[in-house]
Amino acid sequence: MSEISMQEKLSAIVKNALDSMNGAQTLDALNDIRVNVLGKKGELTAVLKGMKDVAPEDRPKVGQMVNEARDTIEKTLETVKTKLESEKLERQLAEEIIDVTLPARKVEVGHRHPNTIALEEVERIFIGMGYEVVEGPEVEYDLYNFEKLNIPANHPAKDEQDTFYVTKDIVLRTQTSPCQAREMEKGRLPIRMLSPGRVFRSDEVDATHSPSFHQVEGLVVDKNITFADLKGTLAQFAKELFGPETKTKFRPHHFPFTEPSAEMDVSCFKCGGKGCRFCKGSGWIEILGCGMVHPHVFEMCGIDPDEYTGFAFGVGLERIALLKYEIDDMRLLYENDYRFLKQF
């Protein structure tokens, strides 16, 4: 290929490129032109690959012409690109005008879950009585979850609680009582503690059961603690939680870790004890289990039962929330339905 024909070809490439670039309306179109001319398979690149057909004595001049053509195209490309970017910015600013006189968007502020509200109320009551809030692990040793609470390997309570086993010796705790055993083991007496937390049992999900729920348990250990102290404490708790007119009633029951044991009922705060749909006509509502700490539990935890006595109690946090807010289905607490939760 002669020097003159190469010059004519380069001139045609430059002219077409400049015409195309000056007519480009968008940055994408401009980029396509750049690729077609300067890319690996572009027209100018093809000319460079054809240098082998140029006479050796003409190659320096042809090479200079190719470089000049590239410079011309690149300069025009940059100029057109700057122009298109400026036009795009102007259009964007015109389309995205903000009216600063409009009212701002309202910020949706969250609030506490009914379970959290109920827990904070319970904690407030017992902290006011001098209790300390103590937490423990949710994945617990069988030793603390059962054996140290007077529930040995073959005890029927193990079957009744439908435990989730991680290994033979490790379980998802079925109650927050292991926190109490761990605290008693430390030997720092006297003890006045509250142990709230999540627990797990292999229950079917329905209006009153769930495989994961929350418990709040309390423990007092000191010298000369009697059942009268237990009754007085829980009666005051009920009055603080449900109102000053609330009455309490204790019924004998059995728990492996307390002796004697009882379940406590409170007078229906809906009907005042007269009988209604809420209390199923009885005038009373079962609320928690309690009792004096079993001497064997003290022995397992290194406390002398001849010198110290104590009482323990436990209540389901969801039960408190259901009663306090008159909710008839436990599942509502966990469905994350904003229409339900915004009521609290």
C-alpha positions as a printed NumPy array, in Angstrom:
array([[  0.   ,   0.   ,   0.   ],
       [  1.362,   3.426,  -1.024],
       [  1.797,   6.419,   1.249],
       [ -0.892,   8.376,  -0.675],
       [ -3.557,   5.631,  -0.423],
       [ -2.807,   5.197,   3.304],
       [ -3.176,   8.966,   3.803],
       [ -6.532,   8.93 ,   1.987],
       [ -7.758,   6.017,   4.128],
       [ -6.71 ,   7.733,   7.387],
       [ -8.391,  10.965,   6.307],
       [-11.627,   9.101,   5.635],
       [-11.456,   7.36 ,   9.031],
       [-10.818,  10.655,  10.857],
       [-13.623,  12.466,   8.98 ],
       [-16.178,   9.722,   9.68 ],
       [-15.129,   9.518,  13.313],
       [-15.393,  13.285,  13.844],
       [-18.788,  13.441,  12.135],
       [-20.077,  10.549,  14.245],
       [-18.723,  11.989,  17.502],
       [-20.123,  15.45 ,  16.879],
       [-23.498,  13.893,  16.168],
       [-23.53 ,  11.678,  19.273],
       [-26.412,  12.43 ,  21.666],
       [-25.463,  10.226,  24.62 ],
       [-22.334,   9.067,  26.423],
       [-23.137,   5.453,  25.527],
       [-23.296,   6.317,  21.811],
       [-19.971,   8.175,  22.098],
       [-18.369,   5.164,  23.765],
       [-19.569,   2.91 ,  20.943],
       [-17.863,   5.221,  18.417],
       [-14.642,   5.136,  20.451],
       [-14.658,   1.343,  20.46 ],
       [-15.375,   1.152,  16.693],
       [-12.466,   3.442,  15.875],
       [ -9.849,   2.989,  18.622],
       [-10.75 ,  -0.415,  20.068],
       [ -8.848,  -3.676,  19.53 ],
       [-10.938,  -4.369,  16.442],
       [-11.346,  -0.71 ,  15.5  ],
       [-10.679,   0.911,  12.15 ],
       [ -7.503,   2.71 ,  13.252],
       [ -6.136,  -0.452,  14.854],
       [ -6.752,  -2.307,  11.578],
       [ -4.653,   0.326,   9.765],
       [ -1.774,  -0.265,  12.192],
       [ -2.004,  -4.   ,  11.563],
       [ -1.72 ,  -3.278,   7.801],
       [  1.652,  -1.526,   8.201],
       [  3.341,  -4.707,   7.026],
       [  2.01 ,  -3.996,   3.518],
       [  3.579,  -0.502,   3.444],
       [  6.953,  -0.058,   1.775],
       [  9.763,   0.06 ,   4.378],
       [ 10.857,   3.556,   3.341],
       [  7.261,   4.886,   3.773],
       [  6.606,   3.343,   7.182],
       [  7.965,   6.251,   9.321],
       [  5.749,   8.786,   7.5  ],
       [  2.714,   6.474,   7.627],
       [  3.303,   5.82 ,  11.339],
       [  3.41 ,   9.56 ,  11.983],
       [  0.137,  10.009,  10.074],
       [ -1.551,   7.265,  12.164],
       [ -0.427,   8.912,  15.419],
       [ -1.684,  12.317,  14.24 ],
       [ -5.028,  10.764,  13.303],
       [ -5.274,   9.106,  16.746],
       [ -4.462,  12.404,  18.52 ],
       [ -7.135,  14.246,  16.513],
       [ -9.769,  11.609,  17.285],
       [ -8.9  ,  11.416,  21.026],
       [ -8.975,  15.208,  21.474],
       [-12.363,  15.465,  19.78 ],
       [-13.568,  12.476,  21.814],
       [-12.613,  14.203,  25.091],
       [-14.212,  17.492,  24.023],
       [-17.503,  15.846,  23.051],
       [-17.472,  13.713,  26.217],
       [-17.081,  16.802,  28.434],
       [-19.939,  18.492,  26.588],
       [-22.277,  15.495,  26.916],
       [-21.464,  15.076,  30.627],
       [-22.252,  18.734,  31.231],
       [-25.563,  18.451,  29.364],
       [-26.463,  15.291,  31.319],
       [-25.74 ,  17.035,  34.618],
       [-27.866,  20.039,  33.647],
       [-30.781,  17.771,  32.718],
       [-30.412,  15.841,  35.975],
       [-30.379,  19.022,  38.047],
       [-33.461,  20.284,  36.233],
       [-35.347,  17.008,  36.74 ],
       [-34.323,  16.504,  40.384],
       [-35.199,  19.893,  41.805],
       [-35.908,  19.672,  45.556],
       [-38.656,  21.859,  46.933],
       [-37.228,  22.772,  50.329],
       [-40.575,  24.26 ,  51.376],
       [-42.238,  20.805,  51.403],
       [-42.662,  19.133,  54.818],
       [-40.049,  16.48 ,  55.602],
       [-40.888,  12.798,  55.52 ],
       [-41.967,  11.468,  58.876],
       [-39.446,   9.169,  60.543],
       [-41.031,   5.966,  61.78 ],
       [-39.688,   5.47 ,  65.308],
       [-39.909,   1.966,  66.731],
       [-40.924,   1.083,  70.263],
       [-40.554,  -1.724,  72.746],
       [-42.081,  -5.154,  72.121],
       [-44.867,  -6.166,  74.576],
       [-42.56 ,  -8.888,  75.935],
       [-39.885,  -6.287,  76.629],
       [-42.39 ,  -3.967,  78.302],
       [-43.592,  -6.805,  80.553],
       [-40.014,  -7.876,  81.412],
       [-38.943,  -4.347,  82.318],
       [-41.987,  -4.023,  84.573],
       [-41.188,  -7.309,  86.367],
       [-37.515,  -6.345,  86.738],
       [-38.467,  -2.916,  88.086],
       [-40.645,  -4.499,  90.781],
       [-38.02 ,  -6.962,  92.004],
       [-35.077,  -4.578,  91.736],
       [-37.127,  -2.321,  93.989],
       [-37.183,  -5.221,  96.5  ],
       [-33.391,  -5.529,  96.397],
       [-33.033,  -8.281,  93.776],
       [-30.18 ,  -8.524,  91.273],
       [-30.797,  -9.488,  87.622],
       [-28.534, -12.396,  86.569],
       [-28.286, -14.015,  83.132],
       [-26.793, -17.32 ,  81.999],
       [-26.106, -19.414,  78.865],
       [-28.97 , -20.675,  76.711],
       [-26.95 , -23.761,  75.722],
       [-26.47 , -25.497,  79.061],
       [-24.979, -28.613,  80.597],
       [-27.41 , -31.353,  81.608],
       [-25.718, -31.172,  85.031],
       [-27.007, -27.631,  85.669],
       [-30.286, -27.932,  83.791],
       [-31.378, -31.1  ,  85.6  ],
       [-29.09 , -32.838,  88.106],
       [-28.253, -29.867,  90.312],
       [-31.991, -29.096,  90.43 ],
       [-32.8  , -32.52 ,  91.917],
       [-33.781, -34.044,  88.561],
       [-31.512, -37.126,  88.133],
       [-31.081, -39.162,  84.954],
       [-34.198, -41.35 ,  85.297],
       [-36.498, -38.698,  86.75 ],
       [-39.873, -38.47 ,  84.905],
       [-39.602, -34.656,  84.794],
       [-36.951, -35.097,  82.108],
       [-39.539, -36.704,  79.835],
       [-42.22 , -34.17 ,  80.708],
       [-40.067, -31.237,  79.619],
       [-39.371, -32.565,  76.083],
       [-35.8  , -31.353,  75.985],
       [-33.737, -30.424,  72.932],
       [-30.422, -32.295,  73.294],
       [-27.303, -30.988,  71.546],
       [-25.234, -33.92 ,  72.846],
       [-25.816, -36.42 ,  75.643],
       [-24.561, -33.899,  78.2  ],
       [-25.498, -30.568,  76.578],
       [-29.036, -29.258,  76.129],
       [-30.934, -26.141,  75.167],
       [-32.027, -25.04 ,  78.624],
       [-35.638, -25.845,  79.499],
       [-35.776, -23.224,  82.263],
       [-33.658, -20.375,  83.618],
       [-33.078, -22.275,  86.902],
       [-29.507, -23.239,  85.846],
       [-28.602, -19.567,  86.426],
       [-29.66 , -20.06 ,  90.046],
       [-27.564, -23.215,  90.445],
       [-24.533, -21.442,  88.989],
       [-25.048, -18.483,  91.323],
       [-25.442, -20.722,  94.409],
       [-22.227, -22.545,  93.491],
       [-20.297, -19.291,  93.878],
       [-21.076, -19.337,  97.596],
       [-21.717, -15.598,  97.812],
       [-24.553, -15.53 , 100.322],
       [-27.166, -14.221, 100.875],
       [-28.725, -14.332,  97.386],
       [-31.612, -12.287,  96.01 ],
       [-31.649, -12.768,  92.278],
       [-33.918, -12.652,  89.232],
       [-32.996, -14.745,  86.183],
       [-34.923, -13.833,  83.001],
       [-34.175, -15.383,  79.631],
       [-35.169, -17.526,  76.674],
       [-35.817, -21.24 ,  77.159],
       [-36.576, -24.129,  74.807],
       [-38.923, -27.114,  74.915],
       [-40.089, -29.457,  72.194],
       [-43.679, -28.186,  72.124],
       [-46.053, -27.869,  69.2  ],
       [-46.882, -24.279,  68.279],
       [-50.399, -23.243,  69.288],
       [-52.175, -20.39 ,  71.055],
       [-50.467, -21.11 ,  74.39 ],
       [-47.296, -23.075,  73.499],
       [-44.087, -22.49 ,  71.567],
       [-40.763, -24.363,  71.282],
       [-39.031, -21.112,  72.293],
       [-40.367, -18.799,  74.978],
       [-39.178, -16.738,  77.955],
       [-39.143, -17.34 ,  81.686],
       [-38.461, -15.114,  84.675],
       [-37.321, -16.987,  87.77 ],
       [-36.425, -15.676,  91.205],
       [-34.32 , -17.067,  94.043],
       [-33.745, -15.97 ,  97.627],
       [-31.244, -17.749,  99.903],
       [-30.542, -16.576, 103.433],
       [-30.84 , -17.625, 107.033],
       [-34.342, -18.04 , 108.504],
       [-36.216, -17.663, 105.182],
       [-39.742, -19.119, 105.489],
       [-42.758, -19.803, 103.308],
       [-44.301, -16.658, 104.767],
       [-41.503, -14.632, 103.132],
       [-42.322, -16.293,  99.814],
       [-46.06 , -15.537, 100.111],
       [-45.449, -11.932, 101.146],
       [-43.003, -11.316,  98.306],
       [-45.254, -12.746,  95.603],
       [-48.369, -11.047,  96.982],
       [-46.579,  -7.695,  96.757],
       [-45.377,  -8.548,  93.238],
       [-48.958,  -9.299,  92.13 ],
       [-50.266,  -6.019,  93.578],
       [-47.503,  -4.041,  91.832],
       [-48.105,  -5.779,  88.505],
       [-51.898,  -6.098,  88.35 ],
       [-53.117,  -3.441,  90.772],
       [-53.384,  -2.84 ,  94.547],
       [-56.702,  -4.714,  94.862],
       [-55.198,  -7.98 ,  93.573],
       [-55.508, -10.993,  95.88 ],
       [-53.38 , -14.133,  95.787],
       [-54.105, -17.799,  96.462],
       [-51.618, -20.639,  96.857],
       [-52.424, -24.247,  95.9  ],
       [-50.22 , -27.251,  96.809],
       [-48.237, -28.611,  93.872],
       [-45.081, -30.635,  93.167],
       [-41.803, -29.443,  91.673],
       [-38.618, -31.557,  91.949],
       [-36.451, -28.621,  93.042],
       [-38.732, -27.157,  95.746],
       [-40.37 , -28.663,  98.844],
       [-43.022, -27.698,  99.791],
       [-44.196, -26.382,  96.414],
       [-47.216, -24.401,  95.289],
       [-48.881, -22.725,  92.346],
       [-50.099, -19.183,  92.846],
       [-53.318, -17.737,  91.466],
       [-54.258, -14.071,  91.36 ],
       [-57.77 , -12.686,  91.531],
       [-59.044, -11.783,  88.064],
       [-58.2  ,  -8.142,  87.447],
       [-60.82 ,  -8.021,  84.692],
       [-63.868,  -8.841,  86.833],
       [-62.424,  -8.337,  90.304],
       [-62.899, -12.021,  91.163],
       [-66.61 , -12.225,  90.273],
       [-66.103, -14.551,  87.32 ],
       [-65.917, -13.694,  83.612],
       [-64.812, -15.035,  80.233],
       [-61.242, -13.951,  80.911],
       [-60.919, -16.104,  84.072],
       [-63.292, -18.788,  82.72 ],
       [-65.816, -17.973,  85.433],
       [-63.574, -18.969,  88.358],
       [-62.547, -15.469,  89.454],
       [-58.897, -16.626,  89.643],
       [-56.011, -16.817,  87.134],
       [-53.037, -19.163,  87.523],
       [-49.841, -17.176,  87.143],
       [-46.725, -18.939,  88.514],
       [-45.124, -21.834,  90.385],
       [-43.042, -21.495,  93.527],
       [-41.778, -23.211,  96.674],
       [-39.033, -23.54 ,  99.26 ],
       [-35.693, -24.655,  97.779],
       [-35.241, -28.42 ,  98.204],
       [-32.462, -29.274, 100.713],
       [-30.859, -31.625,  98.179],
       [-30.522, -28.713,  95.694],
       [-28.61 , -26.804,  98.373],
       [-26.344, -29.805,  98.958],
       [-25.666, -30.205,  95.227],
       [-24.675, -26.534,  95.038],
       [-22.456, -26.563,  98.121],
       [-24.784, -24.783, 100.591],
       [-25.534, -26.16 , 104.057],
       [-29.339, -26.752, 104.218],
       [-29.21 , -26.802, 108.026],
       [-27.933, -23.233, 108.089],
       [-29.625, -21.684, 105.044],
       [-33.116, -21.825, 103.601],
       [-34.613, -20.125, 100.578],
       [-37.457, -19.906,  98.133],
       [-37.738, -19.882,  94.345],
       [-40.45 , -18.998,  91.855],
       [-40.868, -18.96 ,  88.107],
       [-43.295, -17.312,  85.705],
       [-43.598, -17.365,  81.918],
       [-42.927, -13.901,  80.535],
       [-45.334, -14.438,  77.642],
       [-48.039, -15.363,  80.172],
       [-47.533, -12.036,  81.938],
       [-47.754, -10.173,  78.609],
       [-50.859, -12.122,  77.525],
       [-52.613, -11.417,  80.819],
       [-51.526,  -7.8  ,  81.144],
       [-52.609,  -6.854,  77.619],
       [-55.501,  -9.344,  77.332],
       [-54.026, -11.129,  74.32 ],
       [-55.614, -14.513,  73.609],
       [-52.999, -16.018,  71.256],
       [-49.292, -16.277,  72.068],
       [-48.386, -16.525,  68.378],
       [-49.312, -12.868,  67.87 ],
       [-46.228, -11.883,  69.89 ],
       [-43.873, -13.42 ,  67.301],
       [-45.533, -12.823,  63.926],
       [-44.025,  -9.316,  63.581],
       [-47.342,  -7.929,  62.38 ],
       [-46.983,  -4.157,  62.573],
       [-50.737,  -3.696,  62.921],
       [-50.623,  -5.708,  66.151],
       [-47.35 ,  -4.427,  67.601],
       [-48.108,  -0.712,  67.11 ],
       [-50.905,  -0.977,  69.7  ],
       [-48.399,  -1.179,  72.561]])
